[in-house]
């Protein structure tokens, strides 16, 4: 599973949309980089369940949640 760009998935099949959510604040705001990485890992896991092998972000993370598009690309 890889995180791709829009250009890399032009010849791939869209298999679905996935979203992920994690805590972006415990008592204080969490490191933005850590939150983004957790969101990507969670999205990859959900996309794999759909049979996808690539994901692209669908907007910016907001309040600890982010949407992704899951694609199946030929190798």
PDB file of N, CA, C and O in Angstrom:
ATOM      1  N   UNK A   1       0.865  -1.177   0.000  1.00  0.00           N
ATOM      2  CA  UNK A   1       0.000   0.000   0.000  1.00  0.00           C
ATOM      3  C   UNK A   1       0.900   1.224   0.000  1.00  0.00           C
ATOM      4  O   UNK A   1       1.863   1.313   0.760  1.00  0.00           O
ATOM      5  N   UNK A   2       0.562   2.155  -0.865  1.00  0.00           N
ATOM      6  CA  UNK A   2       1.362   3.376  -0.939  1.00  0.00           C
ATOM      7  C   UNK A   2       0.459   4.593  -0.972  1.00  0.00           C
ATOM      8  O   UNK A   2      -0.705   4.516  -1.365  1.00  0.00           O
ATOM      9  N   UNK A   3       1.010   5.696  -0.560  1.00  0.00           N
ATOM     10  CA  UNK A   3       0.308   6.960  -0.701  1.00  0.00           C
ATOM     11  C   UNK A   3       0.776   7.551  -2.022  1.00  0.00           C
ATOM     12  O   UNK A   3       1.974   7.746  -2.226  1.00  0.00           O
ATOM     13  N   UNK A   4      -0.153   7.834  -2.909  1.00  0.00           N
ATOM     14  CA  UNK A   4       0.166   8.281  -4.258  1.00  0.00           C
ATOM     15  C   UNK A   4      -0.266   9.724  -4.459  1.00  0.00           C
ATOM     16  O   UNK A   4      -0.887  10.338  -3.591  1.00  0.00           O
ATOM     17  N   UNK A   5       0.080  10.243  -5.628  1.00  0.00           N
ATOM     18  CA  UNK A   5      -0.386  11.568  -6.037  1.00  0.00           C
ATOM     19  C   UNK A   5      -1.527  11.379  -7.037  1.00  0.00           C
ATOM     20  O   UNK A   5      -1.736  10.280  -7.550  1.00  0.00           O
ATOM     21  N   UNK A   6      -2.246  12.437  -7.304  1.00  0.00           N
ATOM     22  CA  UNK A   6      -3.348  12.379  -8.268  1.00  0.00           C
ATOM     23  C   UNK A   6      -2.850  11.922  -9.640  1.00  0.00           C
ATOM     24  O   UNK A   6      -3.525  11.140 -10.309  1.00  0.00           O
ATOM     25  N   UNK A   7      -1.694  12.394 -10.060  1.00  0.00           N
ATOM     26  CA  UNK A   7      -1.137  12.010 -11.363  1.00  0.00           C
ATOM     27  C   UNK A   7      -0.815  10.519 -11.424  1.00  0.00           C
ATOM     28  O   UNK A   7      -0.936   9.904 -12.484  1.00  0.00           O
ATOM     29  N   UNK A   8      -0.414   9.942 -10.320  1.00  0.00           N
ATOM     30  CA  UNK A   8      -0.034   8.526 -10.298  1.00  0.00           C
ATOM     31  C   UNK A   8      -1.233   7.579 -10.375  1.00  0.00           C
ATOM     32  O   UNK A   8      -1.057   6.396 -10.665  1.00  0.00           O
ATOM     33  N   UNK A   9      -2.434   8.067 -10.124  1.00  0.00           N
ATOM     34  CA  UNK A   9      -3.600   7.187 -10.126  1.00  0.00           C
ATOM     35  C   UNK A   9      -4.539   7.439 -11.306  1.00  0.00           C
ATOM     36  O   UNK A   9      -5.678   6.974 -11.298  1.00  0.00           O
ATOM     37  N   UNK A  10      -4.072   8.170 -12.319  1.00  0.00           N
ATOM     38  CA  UNK A  10      -4.941   8.491 -13.455  1.00  0.00           C
ATOM     39  C   UNK A  10      -5.392   7.239 -14.205  1.00  0.00           C
ATOM     40  O   UNK A  10      -6.486   7.234 -14.768  1.00  0.00           O
ATOM     41  N   UNK A  11      -4.588   6.188 -14.230  1.00  0.00           N
ATOM     42  CA  UNK A  11      -4.953   4.956 -14.931  1.00  0.00           C
ATOM     43  C   UNK A  11      -5.386   3.854 -13.971  1.00  0.00           C
ATOM     44  O   UNK A  11      -5.429   2.684 -14.352  1.00  0.00           O
ATOM     45  N   UNK A  12      -5.702   4.211 -12.750  1.00  0.00           N
ATOM     46  CA  UNK A  12      -6.094   3.241 -11.732  1.00  0.00           C
ATOM     47  C   UNK A  12      -7.609   3.260 -11.550  1.00  0.00           C
ATOM     48  O   UNK A  12      -8.289   4.200 -11.961  1.00  0.00           O
ATOM     49  N   UNK A  13      -8.118   2.211 -10.931  1.00  0.00           N
ATOM     50  CA  UNK A  13      -9.556   2.098 -10.677  1.00  0.00           C
ATOM     51  C   UNK A  13      -9.864   2.577  -9.256  1.00  0.00           C
ATOM     52  O   UNK A  13      -9.273   2.099  -8.288  1.00  0.00           O
ATOM     53  N   UNK A  14     -10.792   3.521  -9.146  1.00  0.00           N
ATOM     54  CA  UNK A  14     -11.243   3.981  -7.837  1.00  0.00           C
ATOM     55  C   UNK A  14     -12.088   2.875  -7.216  1.00  0.00           C
ATOM     56  O   UNK A  14     -13.090   2.460  -7.798  1.00  0.00           O
ATOM     57  N   UNK A  15     -11.694   2.398  -6.044  1.00  0.00           N
ATOM     58  CA  UNK A  15     -12.455   1.328  -5.394  1.00  0.00           C
ATOM     59  C   UNK A  15     -13.289   1.830  -4.230  1.00  0.00           C
ATOM     60  O   UNK A  15     -14.149   1.105  -3.728  1.00  0.00           O
ATOM     61  N   UNK A  16     -13.051   3.051  -3.794  1.00  0.00           N
ATOM     62  CA  UNK A  16     -13.877   3.590  -2.732  1.00  0.00           C
ATOM     63  C   UNK A  16     -13.253   4.767  -2.016  1.00  0.00           C
ATOM     64  O   UNK A  16     -12.124   5.172  -2.292  1.00  0.00           O
ATOM     65  N   UNK A  17     -14.017   5.297  -1.096  1.00  0.00           N
ATOM     66  CA  UNK A  17     -13.563   6.392  -0.241  1.00  0.00           C
ATOM     67  C   UNK A  17     -13.412   5.857   1.171  1.00  0.00           C
ATOM     68  O   UNK A  17     -14.231   5.066   1.640  1.00  0.00           O
ATOM     69  N   UNK A  18     -12.373   6.290   1.835  1.00  0.00           N
ATOM     70  CA  UNK A  18     -12.163   5.910   3.228  1.00  0.00           C
ATOM     71  C   UNK A  18     -11.861   7.167   4.031  1.00  0.00           C
ATOM     72  O   UNK A  18     -11.405   8.178   3.495  1.00  0.00           O
ATOM     73  N   UNK A  19     -12.121   7.078   5.305  1.00  0.00           N
ATOM     74  CA  UNK A  19     -11.765   8.187   6.186  1.00  0.00           C
ATOM     75  C   UNK A  19     -11.125   7.616   7.427  1.00  0.00           C
ATOM     76  O   UNK A  19     -11.359   6.467   7.802  1.00  0.00           O
ATOM     77  N   UNK A  20     -10.327   8.428   8.046  1.00  0.00           N
ATOM     78  CA  UNK A  20      -9.687   8.000   9.284  1.00  0.00           C
ATOM     79  C   UNK A  20      -9.784   9.121  10.297  1.00  0.00           C
ATOM     80  O   UNK A  20      -9.927  10.294   9.949  1.00  0.00           O
ATOM     81  N   UNK A  21      -9.705   8.734  11.556  1.00  0.00           N
ATOM     82  CA  UNK A  21      -9.812   9.713  12.630  1.00  0.00           C
ATOM     83  C   UNK A  21      -8.938   9.277  13.785  1.00  0.00           C
ATOM     84  O   UNK A  21      -8.868   8.093  14.114  1.00  0.00           O
ATOM     85  N   UNK A  22      -8.278  10.230  14.391  1.00  0.00           N
ATOM     86  CA  UNK A  22      -7.457   9.998  15.569  1.00  0.00           C
ATOM     87  C   UNK A  22      -7.563  11.230  16.454  1.00  0.00           C
ATOM     88  O   UNK A  22      -8.067  12.269  16.027  1.00  0.00           O
ATOM     89  N   UNK A  23      -7.101  11.115  17.652  1.00  0.00           N
ATOM     90  CA  UNK A  23      -7.150  12.272  18.554  1.00  0.00           C
ATOM     91  C   UNK A  23      -6.090  13.280  18.144  1.00  0.00           C
ATOM     92  O   UNK A  23      -4.911  12.947  18.025  1.00  0.00           O
ATOM     93  N   UNK A  24      -6.522  14.513  17.930  1.00  0.00           N
ATOM     94  CA  UNK A  24      -5.565  15.568  17.613  1.00  0.00           C
ATOM     95  C   UNK A  24      -5.249  16.410  18.841  1.00  0.00           C
ATOM     96  O   UNK A  24      -4.384  17.285  18.809  1.00  0.00           O
ATOM     97  N   UNK A  25      -5.963  16.130  19.918  1.00  0.00           N
ATOM     98  CA  UNK A  25      -5.762  16.886  21.151  1.00  0.00           C
ATOM     99  C   UNK A  25      -6.024  15.948  22.315  1.00  0.00           C
ATOM    100  O   UNK A  25      -7.049  15.268  22.352  1.00  0.00           O
ATOM    101  N   UNK A  26      -5.109  15.910  23.256  1.00  0.00           N
ATOM    102  CA  UNK A  26      -5.327  15.152  24.480  1.00  0.00           C
ATOM    103  C   UNK A  26      -5.624  16.211  25.544  1.00  0.00           C
ATOM    104  O   UNK A  26      -6.789  16.506  25.808  1.00  0.00           O
ATOM    105  N   UNK A  27      -4.612  16.769  26.140  1.00  0.00           N
ATOM    106  CA  UNK A  27      -4.795  17.934  27.001  1.00  0.00           C
ATOM    107  C   UNK A  27      -4.321  19.167  26.230  1.00  0.00           C
ATOM    108  O   UNK A  27      -4.782  20.286  26.455  1.00  0.00           O
ATOM    109  N   UNK A  28      -3.393  18.922  25.323  1.00  0.00           N
ATOM    110  CA  UNK A  28      -2.842  19.982  24.480  1.00  0.00           C
ATOM    111  C   UNK A  28      -2.843  19.458  23.047  1.00  0.00           C
ATOM    112  O   UNK A  28      -3.019  18.259  22.830  1.00  0.00           O
ATOM    113  N   UNK A  29      -2.650  20.328  22.080  1.00  0.00           N
ATOM    114  CA  UNK A  29      -2.623  19.910  20.679  1.00  0.00           C
ATOM    115  C   UNK A  29      -1.443  18.992  20.429  1.00  0.00           C
ATOM    116  O   UNK A  29      -0.328  19.268  20.873  1.00  0.00           O
ATOM    117  N   UNK A  30      -1.687  17.899  19.718  1.00  0.00           N
ATOM    118  CA  UNK A  30      -0.638  16.950  19.368  1.00  0.00           C
ATOM    119  C   UNK A  30       0.155  17.476  18.176  1.00  0.00           C
ATOM    120  O   UNK A  30      -0.316  18.336  17.432  1.00  0.00           O
ATOM    121  N   UNK A  31       1.350  16.952  18.009  1.00  0.00           N
ATOM    122  CA  UNK A  31       2.203  17.292  16.884  1.00  0.00           C
ATOM    123  C   UNK A  31       1.468  16.983  15.579  1.00  0.00           C
ATOM    124  O   UNK A  31       1.006  15.860  15.378  1.00  0.00           O
ATOM    125  N   UNK A  32       1.360  17.957  14.710  1.00  0.00           N
ATOM    126  CA  UNK A  32       0.622  17.808  13.451  1.00  0.00           C
ATOM    127  C   UNK A  32       1.185  16.679  12.593  1.00  0.00           C
ATOM    128  O   UNK A  32       0.421  15.939  11.972  1.00  0.00           O
ATOM    129  N   UNK A  33       2.503  16.536  12.549  1.00  0.00           N
ATOM    130  CA  UNK A  33       3.130  15.469  11.768  1.00  0.00           C
ATOM    131  C   UNK A  33       2.735  14.092  12.270  1.00  0.00           C
ATOM    132  O   UNK A  33       2.473  13.192  11.471  1.00  0.00           O
ATOM    133  N   UNK A  34       2.688  13.918  13.577  1.00  0.00           N
ATOM    134  CA  UNK A  34       2.285  12.634  14.149  1.00  0.00           C
ATOM    135  C   UNK A  34       0.835  12.311  13.827  1.00  0.00           C
ATOM    136  O   UNK A  34       0.508  11.170  13.501  1.00  0.00           O
ATOM    137  N   UNK A  35      -0.026  13.303  13.915  1.00  0.00           N
ATOM    138  CA  UNK A  35      -1.445  13.106  13.620  1.00  0.00           C
ATOM    139  C   UNK A  35      -1.607  12.694  12.154  1.00  0.00           C
ATOM    140  O   UNK A  35      -2.349  11.759  11.854  1.00  0.00           O
ATOM    141  N   UNK A  36      -0.917  13.389  11.238  1.00  0.00           N
ATOM    142  CA  UNK A  36      -1.014  13.073   9.811  1.00  0.00           C
ATOM    143  C   UNK A  36      -0.554  11.646   9.538  1.00  0.00           C
ATOM    144  O   UNK A  36      -1.197  10.924   8.775  1.00  0.00           O
ATOM    145  N   UNK A  37       0.550  11.234  10.151  1.00  0.00           N
ATOM    146  CA  UNK A  37       1.058   9.877   9.949  1.00  0.00           C
ATOM    147  C   UNK A  37       0.071   8.826  10.441  1.00  0.00           C
ATOM    148  O   UNK A  37      -0.137   7.810   9.778  1.00  0.00           O
ATOM    149  N   UNK A  38      -0.531   9.063  11.587  1.00  0.00           N
ATOM    150  CA  UNK A  38      -1.533   8.129  12.111  1.00  0.00           C
ATOM    151  C   UNK A  38      -2.736   8.041  11.184  1.00  0.00           C
ATOM    152  O   UNK A  38      -3.262   6.952  10.953  1.00  0.00           O
ATOM    153  N   UNK A  39      -3.175   9.177  10.649  1.00  0.00           N
ATOM    154  CA  UNK A  39      -4.308   9.182   9.736  1.00  0.00           C
ATOM    155  C   UNK A  39      -4.008   8.380   8.474  1.00  0.00           C
ATOM    156  O   UNK A  39      -4.872   7.657   7.976  1.00  0.00           O
ATOM    157  N   UNK A  40      -2.792   8.504   7.956  1.00  0.00           N
ATOM    158  CA  UNK A  40      -2.393   7.766   6.757  1.00  0.00           C
ATOM    159  C   UNK A  40      -2.364   6.274   7.035  1.00  0.00           C
ATOM    160  O   UNK A  40      -2.861   5.489   6.227  1.00  0.00           O
ATOM    161  N   UNK A  41      -1.795   5.868   8.159  1.00  0.00           N
ATOM    162  CA  UNK A  41      -1.736   4.439   8.500  1.00  0.00           C
ATOM    163  C   UNK A  41      -3.146   3.863   8.629  1.00  0.00           C
ATOM    164  O   UNK A  41      -3.426   2.784   8.108  1.00  0.00           O
ATOM    165  N   UNK A  42      -4.018   4.568   9.312  1.00  0.00           N
ATOM    166  CA  UNK A  42      -5.398   4.092   9.469  1.00  0.00           C
ATOM    167  C   UNK A  42      -6.103   3.995   8.115  1.00  0.00           C
ATOM    168  O   UNK A  42      -6.829   3.034   7.860  1.00  0.00           O
ATOM    169  N   UNK A  43      -5.891   4.986   7.250  1.00  0.00           N
ATOM    170  CA  UNK A  43      -6.516   4.974   5.927  1.00  0.00           C
ATOM    171  C   UNK A  43      -5.977   3.829   5.076  1.00  0.00           C
ATOM    172  O   UNK A  43      -6.737   3.193   4.347  1.00  0.00           O
ATOM    173  N   UNK A  44      -4.686   3.562   5.159  1.00  0.00           N
ATOM    174  CA  UNK A  44      -4.098   2.441   4.411  1.00  0.00           C
ATOM    175  C   UNK A  44      -4.737   1.120   4.829  1.00  0.00           C
ATOM    176  O   UNK A  44      -5.049   0.279   3.986  1.00  0.00           O
ATOM    177  N   UNK A  45      -4.926   0.947   6.112  1.00  0.00           N
ATOM    178  CA  UNK A  45      -5.537  -0.293   6.603  1.00  0.00           C
ATOM    179  C   UNK A  45      -6.962  -0.449   6.082  1.00  0.00           C
ATOM    180  O   UNK A  45      -7.348  -1.536   5.653  1.00  0.00           O
ATOM    181  N   UNK A  46      -7.745   0.625   6.116  1.00  0.00           N
ATOM    182  CA  UNK A  46      -9.119   0.561   5.621  1.00  0.00           C
ATOM    183  C   UNK A  46      -9.147   0.340   4.113  1.00  0.00           C
ATOM    184  O   UNK A  46      -9.983  -0.414   3.615  1.00  0.00           O
ATOM    185  N   UNK A  47      -8.246   0.986   3.385  1.00  0.00           N
ATOM    186  CA  UNK A  47      -8.202   0.842   1.930  1.00  0.00           C
ATOM    187  C   UNK A  47      -7.813  -0.574   1.539  1.00  0.00           C
ATOM    188  O   UNK A  47      -8.314  -1.098   0.544  1.00  0.00           O
ATOM    189  N   UNK A  48      -6.935  -1.198   2.297  1.00  0.00           N
ATOM    190  CA  UNK A  48      -6.532  -2.579   2.013  1.00  0.00           C
ATOM    191  C   UNK A  48      -7.724  -3.520   2.120  1.00  0.00           C
ATOM    192  O   UNK A  48      -7.816  -4.491   1.369  1.00  0.00           O
ATOM    193  N   UNK A  49      -8.627  -3.245   3.037  1.00  0.00           N
ATOM    194  CA  UNK A  49      -9.835  -4.065   3.181  1.00  0.00           C
ATOM    195  C   UNK A  49     -10.727  -3.977   1.940  1.00  0.00           C
ATOM    196  O   UNK A  49     -11.513  -4.887   1.676  1.00  0.00           O
ATOM    197  N   UNK A  50     -10.606  -2.883   1.176  1.00  0.00           N
ATOM    198  CA  UNK A  50     -11.380  -2.711  -0.052  1.00  0.00           C
ATOM    199  C   UNK A  50     -10.662  -3.308  -1.270  1.00  0.00           C
ATOM    200  O   UNK A  50     -11.214  -3.330  -2.370  1.00  0.00           O
ATOM    201  N   UNK A  51      -9.440  -3.787  -1.067  1.00  0.00           N
ATOM    202  CA  UNK A  51      -8.657  -4.337  -2.169  1.00  0.00           C
ATOM    203  C   UNK A  51      -7.821  -3.288  -2.883  1.00  0.00           C
ATOM    204  O   UNK A  51      -7.303  -3.550  -3.969  1.00  0.00           O
ATOM    205  N   UNK A  52      -7.681  -2.125  -2.304  1.00  0.00           N
ATOM    206  CA  UNK A  52      -6.893  -1.051  -2.912  1.00  0.00           C
ATOM    207  C   UNK A  52      -5.405  -1.262  -2.633  1.00  0.00           C
ATOM    208  O   UNK A  52      -5.027  -1.951  -1.686  1.00  0.00           O
ATOM    209  N   UNK A  53      -4.574  -0.655  -3.477  1.00  0.00           N
ATOM    210  CA  UNK A  53      -3.134  -0.689  -3.226  1.00  0.00           C
ATOM    211  C   UNK A  53      -2.511   0.702  -3.263  1.00  0.00           C
ATOM    212  O   UNK A  53      -1.289   0.843  -3.209  1.00  0.00           O
ATOM    213  N   UNK A  54      -3.358   1.733  -3.357  1.00  0.00           N
ATOM    214  CA  UNK A  54      -2.874   3.115  -3.326  1.00  0.00           C
ATOM    215  C   UNK A  54      -3.972   4.009  -2.758  1.00  0.00           C
ATOM    216  O   UNK A  54      -5.161   3.759  -2.956  1.00  0.00           O
ATOM    217  N   UNK A  55      -3.554   5.047  -2.052  1.00  0.00           N
ATOM    218  CA  UNK A  55      -4.499   6.043  -1.542  1.00  0.00           C
ATOM    219  C   UNK A  55      -3.984   7.429  -1.886  1.00  0.00           C
ATOM    220  O   UNK A  55      -2.779   7.649  -2.007  1.00  0.00           O
ATOM    221  N   UNK A  56      -4.915   8.357  -2.042  1.00  0.00           N
ATOM    222  CA  UNK A  56      -4.560   9.767  -2.149  1.00  0.00           C
ATOM    223  C   UNK A  56      -5.423  10.535  -1.161  1.00  0.00           C
ATOM    224  O   UNK A  56      -6.544  10.131  -0.852  1.00  0.00           O
ATOM    225  N   UNK A  57      -4.894  11.635  -0.677  1.00  0.00           N
ATOM    226  CA  UNK A  57      -5.664  12.445   0.268  1.00  0.00           C
ATOM    227  C   UNK A  57      -6.790  13.154  -0.467  1.00  0.00           C
ATOM    228  O   UNK A  57      -6.661  13.494  -1.644  1.00  0.00           O
ATOM    229  N   UNK A  58      -7.864  13.367   0.216  1.00  0.00           N
ATOM    230  CA  UNK A  58      -9.023  14.062  -0.334  1.00  0.00           C
ATOM    231  C   UNK A  58      -9.316  15.237   0.586  1.00  0.00           C
ATOM    232  O   UNK A  58     -10.307  15.238   1.316  1.00  0.00           O
ATOM    233  N   UNK A  59      -8.448  16.227   0.543  1.00  0.00           N
ATOM    234  CA  UNK A  59      -8.573  17.382   1.418  1.00  0.00           C
ATOM    235  C   UNK A  59      -7.554  17.332   2.541  1.00  0.00           C
ATOM    236  O   UNK A  59      -6.785  16.380   2.672  1.00  0.00           O
ATOM    237  N   UNK A  60      -7.569  18.360   3.327  1.00  0.00           N
ATOM    238  CA  UNK A  60      -6.638  18.493   4.449  1.00  0.00           C
ATOM    239  C   UNK A  60      -7.223  17.869   5.716  1.00  0.00           C
ATOM    240  O   UNK A  60      -8.442  17.800   5.875  1.00  0.00           O
ATOM    241  N   UNK A  61      -6.342  17.413   6.622  1.00  0.00           N
ATOM    242  CA  UNK A  61      -6.850  16.903   7.904  1.00  0.00           C
ATOM    243  C   UNK A  61      -7.517  18.030   8.688  1.00  0.00           C
ATOM    244  O   UNK A  61      -7.080  19.180   8.657  1.00  0.00           O
ATOM    245  N   UNK A  62      -8.583  17.665   9.388  1.00  0.00           N
ATOM    246  CA  UNK A  62      -9.306  18.670  10.173  1.00  0.00           C
ATOM    247  C   UNK A  62      -9.829  18.024  11.445  1.00  0.00           C
ATOM    248  O   UNK A  62     -10.570  17.042  11.390  1.00  0.00           O
ATOM    249  N   UNK A  63      -9.452  18.564  12.567  1.00  0.00           N
ATOM    250  CA  UNK A  63      -9.894  18.076  13.874  1.00  0.00           C
ATOM    251  C   UNK A  63      -9.618  16.583  14.047  1.00  0.00           C
ATOM    252  O   UNK A  63     -10.436  15.853  14.606  1.00  0.00           O
ATOM    253  N   UNK A  64      -8.461  16.139  13.564  1.00  0.00           N
ATOM    254  CA  UNK A  64      -8.067  14.746  13.746  1.00  0.00           C
ATOM    255  C   UNK A  64      -8.722  13.770  12.781  1.00  0.00           C
ATOM    256  O   UNK A  64      -8.681  12.561  13.008  1.00  0.00           O
ATOM    257  N   UNK A  65      -9.323  14.271  11.710  1.00  0.00           N
ATOM    258  CA  UNK A  65      -9.964  13.395  10.725  1.00  0.00           C
ATOM    259  C   UNK A  65      -9.521  13.803   9.325  1.00  0.00           C
ATOM    260  O   UNK A  65      -9.206  14.966   9.074  1.00  0.00           O
ATOM    261  N   UNK A  66      -9.502  12.826   8.419  1.00  0.00           N
ATOM    262  CA  UNK A  66      -9.138  13.113   7.036  1.00  0.00           C
ATOM    263  C   UNK A  66      -9.785  12.092   6.112  1.00  0.00           C
ATOM    264  O   UNK A  66      -9.953  10.927   6.472  1.00  0.00           O
ATOM    265  N   UNK A  67     -10.144  12.546   4.920  1.00  0.00           N
ATOM    266  CA  UNK A  67     -10.731  11.672   3.901  1.00  0.00           C
ATOM    267  C   UNK A  67      -9.668  11.292   2.878  1.00  0.00           C
ATOM    268  O   UNK A  67      -8.744  12.060   2.606  1.00  0.00           O
ATOM    269  N   UNK A  68      -9.814  10.098   2.318  1.00  0.00           N
ATOM    270  CA  UNK A  68      -8.898   9.580   1.307  1.00  0.00           C
ATOM    271  C   UNK A  68      -9.697   8.875   0.227  1.00  0.00           C
ATOM    272  O   UNK A  68     -10.815   8.420   0.470  1.00  0.00           O
ATOM    273  N   UNK A  69      -9.125   8.783  -0.962  1.00  0.00           N
ATOM    274  CA  UNK A  69      -9.672   7.976  -2.037  1.00  0.00           C
ATOM    275  C   UNK A  69      -8.769   6.760  -2.190  1.00  0.00           C
ATOM    276  O   UNK A  69      -7.544   6.882  -2.170  1.00  0.00           O
ATOM    277  N   UNK A  70      -9.378   5.587  -2.343  1.00  0.00           N
ATOM    278  CA  UNK A  70      -8.625   4.338  -2.441  1.00  0.00           C
ATOM    279  C   UNK A  70      -8.679   3.815  -3.882  1.00  0.00           C
ATOM    280  O   UNK A  70      -9.753   3.755  -4.482  1.00  0.00           O
ATOM    281  N   UNK A  71      -7.529   3.441  -4.430  1.00  0.00           N
ATOM    282  CA  UNK A  71      -7.417   3.008  -5.816  1.00  0.00           C
ATOM    283  C   UNK A  71      -6.747   1.640  -5.918  1.00  0.00           C
ATOM    284  O   UNK A  71      -5.952   1.249  -5.063  1.00  0.00           O
ATOM    285  N   UNK A  72      -7.089   0.930  -6.983  1.00  0.00           N
ATOM    286  CA  UNK A  72      -6.413  -0.302  -7.346  1.00  0.00           C
ATOM    287  C   UNK A  72      -5.647  -0.014  -8.623  1.00  0.00           C
ATOM    288  O   UNK A  72      -6.241   0.268  -9.663  1.00  0.00           O
ATOM    289  N   UNK A  73      -4.321  -0.086  -8.540  1.00  0.00           N
ATOM    290  CA  UNK A  73      -3.452   0.218  -9.673  1.00  0.00           C
ATOM    291  C   UNK A  73      -2.743  -1.047 -10.136  1.00  0.00           C
ATOM    292  O   UNK A  73      -2.330  -1.878  -9.327  1.00  0.00           O
ATOM    293  N   UNK A  74      -2.611  -1.176 -11.447  1.00  0.00           N
ATOM    294  CA  UNK A  74      -1.865  -2.307 -12.008  1.00  0.00           C
ATOM    295  C   UNK A  74      -0.380  -2.052 -11.749  1.00  0.00           C
ATOM    296  O   UNK A  74       0.074  -0.909 -11.779  1.00  0.00           O
ATOM    297  N   UNK A  75       0.350  -3.095 -11.501  1.00  0.00           N
ATOM    298  CA  UNK A  75       1.792  -2.923 -11.228  1.00  0.00           C
ATOM    299  C   UNK A  75       2.574  -2.704 -12.478  1.00  0.00           C
ATOM    300  O   UNK A  75       3.793  -2.543 -12.423  1.00  0.00           O
TER     301      UNK A  75
END
